[in-house]
Every structure is written in C-alpha cells, then in structure tokens.
C-alpha cells in the first residue's frame, strides 16, 4: 500500500499507526500539484483513494495509474451556495455539479452522488466510485498495464 501526501507530519502519523497495526504502508512525500504527477508507474494500482483533494490536471494520471479492472474512490468538495459552507473558500478547489465523472471519461462509473451527507454542518461533496475497464485498451486511450518479467 502506498500513501502519498505533501505533509511529512501526516505521513509520519500514518506510518506510526500502520506499524502499530502491522499494516504494510509505504509513505511517499510528494506534492501532486506539480508537473511531476504521481510518483508511480502507470497501470499498477488495484485501488486509488482520493479524499478532499482537487487538482484537475492530475485526473488523467490518476486514471492511468489504475490497472485494468482497478477501482477509483474519489470524494471532494462541491460548489456550495451556503454562505458559511465548510471546506475551501476558493471556488477553484470545488467541483461544479456533475464535474467529477467528466474528469475521468475513460473509467466506468459504478456509483456517483452529490450532496450534503451527514447534516447541515457537513460540506457539500461529490462522491465517485469508478472502474478502469478490463479490456486491453479503453476509450480514453490508456494503454494496458505491462506485465513484469
């Protein structure tokens, strides 16, 4: 399991919690909001989790990092008309209605929801569960994962 974050403190806490539970986690410090993308080969992950993070130019790299049949779980902030809505104040860091699935055109959407989940004090969120097609090549032109020798 690989955990990527730019916050070394958060990664240290995660690594300690994983060690205490005997879980194999490889913490990787990286700023994903750079032209370098995801520090991993394409087509290798069976599951990618993204929570409360939005950097639209990274979407193609996220899709490409999934192996055929791999699953993406993505949850992040949605534009919210409430004046004191929780979450980022900059609208660039909030999705527009229906935008999240459009960021991943080559993935098959299994579930998608938008709304305020958990009460009035909760942020408006978009939630996506999507799968990379298992076929050798898909509509987005993402090449199949290479087999390691």
C-alpha positions in Angstrom: 0.0 0.0 0.0 1.3 3.4 -0.9 0.2 6.7 0.8 1.1 9.9 -0.9 0.9 13.3 0.8 2.9 16.5 0.9 2.7 16.8 4.7 5.5 15.0 6.3 3.8 15.2 9.7 0.7 13.5 8.4 2.8 10.8 6.7 4.7 10.2 10.0 1.4 9.7 11.9 0.1 7.3 9.2 3.4 5.3 9.2 3.3 5.0 13.0 -0.3 4.0 13.1 0.3 1.4 10.3 3.3 0.0 12.1 1.3 -0.3 15.3 -1.3 -2.4 13.5 1.2 -4.4 11.4 0.0 -2.9 8.1 2.4 -2.5 5.2 2.2 1.2 4.2 4.8 2.9 2.1 4.5 6.7 2.9 5.7 8.8 -0.1 6.1 12.6 0.3 5.2 14.3 -2.9 3.4 17.5 -4.0 0.8 16.3 -6.5 0.1 19.8 -7.6 3.2 19.9 -9.8 4.0 18.9 -13.4 5.7 15.7 -12.0 2.3 13.9 -11.5 2.0 10.8 -9.4 5.3 9.2 -8.3 4.4 5.7 -9.6 4.3 3.7 -12.8 1.1 3.6 -14.8 -1.3 0.7 -14.6 -0.1 -0.6 -11.2 -2.8 0.2 -8.6 -5.8 -2.0 -7.9 -7.4 0.8 -5.8 -6.8 4.5 -5.6 -8.5 6.6 -2.8 -8.7 10.4 -3.1 -10.3 12.4 -0.4 -10.9 16.1 -0.1 -8.2 16.9 -2.7 -8.8 18.5 -6.2 -6.1 19.2 -8.8 -7.9 18.8 -12.1 -4.8 18.4 -14.2 -3.9 15.2 -12.2 -7.1 13.4 -13.3 -5.5 11.7 -16.4 -2.6 10.5 -14.3 -4.9 9.1 -11.6 -6.8 7.1 -14.3 -3.6 5.9 -15.9 -2.2 4.7 -12.5 -5.1 2.2 -12.2 -4.5 -1.3 -13.5 -7.2 -2.7 -15.8 -10.2 -3.5 -13.5 -8.8 -1.2 -10.8 -11.2 0.9 -8.7 -11.1 4.7 -8.0 -12.9 6.0 -4.9 -12.9 9.8 -5.0 -14.6 12.3 -2.7 -14.1 16.0 -2.7 -15.8 19.4 -2.2 -18.6 20.6 -4.4 -19.7 24.1 -5.0 -21.9 25.0 -2.1 -24.3 28.1 -2.1 -24.4 28.2 1.7 -22.7 31.4 2.9 -20.5 29.7 5.6 -20.2 26.4 3.9 -17.4 24.1 5.3 -14.5 23.5 3.0 -12.3 25.6 0.8 -13.4 29.2 0.2 -11.7 29.3 -3.2 -14.2 28.1 -5.9 -11.3 26.7 -7.9 -11.0 24.0 -5.2 -14.6 22.9 -5.5 -16.3 20.9 -8.2 -19.2 22.0 -10.2 -22.3 19.8 -10.4 -21.6 16.7 -12.5 -17.9 17.6 -13.0 -16.2 14.7 -11.2 -17.2 11.9 -13.5 -16.3 14.1 -16.5 -12.8 14.3 -15.2 -12.5 10.5 -15.7 -14.0 9.8 -19.2 -12.2 6.5 -19.7 -13.5 5.0 -16.4 -16.8 3.2 -15.9 -18.8 5.0 -13.3 -20.2 2.5 -10.8 -21.7 5.0 -8.4 -21.9 8.8 -8.2 -23.6 11.1 -5.7 -23.5 14.8 -4.8 -24.9 16.5 -1.8 -24.5 17.2 1.9 -24.0 13.9 3.7 -24.2 13.9 7.5 -26.1 17.0 8.5 -26.2 20.8 8.0 -22.7 21.3 9.3 -21.2 18.9 6.8 -19.7 20.1 3.5 -21.3 19.6 0.1 -19.4 16.7 -1.5 -19.1 14.8 -4.8 -18.5 11.0 -4.4 -17.4 8.8 -7.2 -16.8 5.0 -7.5 -15.4 4.1 -10.9 -13.5 1.2 -12.5 -10.9 1.2 -15.2 -12.2 -1.2 -18.0 -10.5 -4.6 -18.0 -10.1 -4.6 -21.8 -6.6 -4.3 -23.2 -7.3 -0.7 -24.3 -10.1 1.6 -23.3 -11.9 4.6 -24.8 -9.6 7.1 -23.1 -6.6 5.5 -24.8 -5.0 4.4 -21.6 -2.6 1.6 -22.5 -2.9 -1.7 -20.6 -0.5 -2.3 -17.7 2.7 -4.0 -18.7 3.5 -7.4 -17.2 6.6 -7.5 -15.1 9.1 -10.2 -16.1 
